[in-house]
Amino acid sequence: ASASPRPAECTLGSAASRPWSLARRPGLAAYCGLLARGYARLERSPLLALALAEDAERALPRRAAPQVLAGRALAALGRHGDAYARFERARALQPRSVDEPSALHDYAVSAQKTGHDDAARALYRSLVARAGLIEDASDRQRAYVEAAFSVMNEGASALPEAVGFLSEARRRG
């Protein structure tokens, strides 16, 4: 459950699945459906996922989940500056919204590529603790290696930590 990108308001047993709650918030069902479709298309068609994230934002404004989906889609498109801004907006709306490992990885990559090195190191350190939840073994290994290179930029004092990340990447390889 902690590795799922689905926001809390869209999980089974939440307000989204109760008829009375749906009546009070008519955009909730459409919002959850748009997010689900966006995540289903994220890898194959990030541009469509971005459009679905924008639609979800219009269905229920001022929510973190559409910002996270948009950030991930923008990162997949190589627009890391825009992606970083979306992740920052999501985190401002709901601090734990980027805790899902794949979102955290995209956030860290976007921070690194836009020159936010301190933020990238902090994000990679958070990601390493959750890297076991990354489904694909090569993506998991990549996260460890990227984290190692990121913390190496701190200097000699961070080398033991970087070696630990690289050792974990090799061990899990």
N, C-alpha and C positions, 0 to 999 in steps of 0.2 A: 504494500500500500504506500510506503514512503517513497518508492521509486516511480510512482504513477504521476504523470503530468496533469491528471484530472484535478481541478480545483475542488475544494471541500463542498461547495454548494452544489456540485454536480455528481457527487458520489451516491451510490445506492443507499437508501435509508436516510438520506439527507432531506432537506426541505424541498429539493428539486423533485423528489419522487412522491411527495405528499400532495394530493389534489387541492387541499385548502391553501397550501403555500403557493402552488402554481396559480391559483386564482388571484392571490394577493400580489404576486409579481409575474405578470403575464409574459414578460420578456425572458424569464429564466429558462424555460424549455428550449426556446430558440437559441439562446446564448449557449447552453450546454451542448446542443446539437452542432452548432457552428464550431465550437472548440474541438469537439470530437472529430468532426470532418477535417478540420485544419490539421490536427495532429496525425490523422491517417494519411494525409497528403504531404506532410512536411518533407520527407526524404525525396520523393519523386518529383514533387512540384512545389518548391518553396514559394514561388510567386502566388500560386493559388492559396497556399496556407496563409500567406500575408493578407490576401484579400479576405479570407474567412476570419482572420483575427480582427481586421477592421470592422467587418460586419458584426462580430461578437461584441466589439466595443460599442457600436451603435445600439445593439440590442439591450445591453446593460452597461451604461457608462461608469467610469471611475472604478474599474475592477483591475486587479493585477494580472489575472490569467490571460486576457487578450494581449497585454503588453509582453508577457513572457513568450507567448506563441509568436508574436510579431518579431521579437528579438531573435528567436531561434531561426525564423524564416530569413530575416535580414542577414544573420550570420552565415547561413547556408548560401546566400546569394553573394557573399563576400563584402557586404556593406557593413563593416564592423563598427564604424562610427555611429551609424543609425542604430545598430543592434545594441551597442553599449548604452546609448541614451534610453532605449526602450527597457533594458534590464534595470537601469537605475530608476526609471519611473515606476516599474513594477515593485522594486524593493522599497521605494518610498511609500507606495500604496499599501503594501503588505510585506513586511520584512522577510517572512519565510517563503515567499512565493517562488524564489529561485533555488530552493533547496533540492529539487529533483536533480539527480546526477547529470543527466544530459543537458538540462538547462544551465546548470552550474558550469559545466564544461564549456558550453558556447559562450557564456558570460565571461569566463576566464580568458578564453581565446580572444574575444572582442576587446577585453581590457588590455591584454598584452599587445594586440595589434594597433591599438590607438594610443599607446604610450602611457597607460595608467599602470605602471609596473608594480607599485605598492599594492594596488587593488588586485591586480592579477595574482600576485604571490599569495595574498590572503585568500582569494577564491580558490586557487589551486590547493592550498593547504586544507581548505574545507572539503574540496572534492576528493582528495586522497582518502579521507575518512569514509567516504561514501562510494568509492570507486568499485567496490565489490558488487554494488547494485547495478553497474553498467552491464547490460546484457551481452553485447558483443565483446569477445575476448580481445580482439585487436584494438577496439576503441578503449577498452579498459587499460591495456598496456600503453597505448598512446597517452592516456591521461597521466599515468605515472611518469613517463619520460618527459612530457611537457612540464609537469610540476617540478621535476628535477632541474630542468634547464632554467625554469623561472626562478627558483630559489637560489640557484648558483649565481645569479646576477647580484645577489646581496654581498657576496664576497667570500673570503676564506672561512669565516665563521659558520656559514651555511652549508659548507661542503659535506659534512657528515649527514645532514638531513637529505641532501641531494643524492648521496650514495645510497642511503636507505631507500629512497623512492626508486632508484634504478635497480637496486637489488630486488625490490618487490616486483618490479616489472619483469625482471628475468625469472623470478620464482614462479610467477603466475603465467609466464609465457608458455 
